[in-house]
Amino acid sequence: MQITDVRVRKIAKEGKMKAIVSITLDDEFVVHDIKVIEGEKGLFIAMPSKKATDGEYRDIAHPINSAARENIQRIILESYEKALEEPEEAE
């Protein structure tokens, strides 16, 4: 499985959430709404989730093992850092 595309939407307002990311896997499958979050130990990603009936948030899509999570996080954070260097688009 290869990440073949990463789309970063930077968040302009103040707060811990810095970007929303979509990744494409093998040019065939897309995962939207991955969050880039500034934590106490630096940036990390949070997979898309929804609120369950018990009030807990549960991931909708997520890597099965830590190696896959680390690979996805590395690629997303590298893309986020590149996006920070790009000029803001006028709306």
TAWODA-V208093 format. One record per backbone hydrogen bond with DSSP energy under -0.5 kcal/mol. NH is the residue of the N-H (numbers start at 1). CO is the residue of the C=O. Records with the same first field share a line. If there is no record, write none. Layout:
# TAWODA-V208093
NH = CO / CO
This chain:
# TAWODA-V208093
4 = 2 / 24
5 = 24
7 = 22
8 = 6
9 = 20
10 = 8
11 = 18
12 = 10
18 = 16 / 36
19 = 36
20 = 9
21 = 34
22 = 7
23 = 31
24 = 5
25 = 29
26 = 2 / 24
28 = 25
29 = 25
31 = 23
34 = 21
35 = 33 / 46
36 = 19
37 = 35 / 44
38 = 16
39 = 37 / 42
42 = 39
44 = 37
46 = 35
50 = 58
52 = 56
55 = 52
58 = 50
60 = 48
61 = 48
69 = 65
70 = 66
71 = 67
72 = 68
73 = 69
74 = 70
75 = 71
76 = 72
77 = 73
78 = 74
79 = 75
80 = 76
81 = 77
82 = 78
83 = 79
84 = 80
85 = 81 / 82
86 = 82 / 83
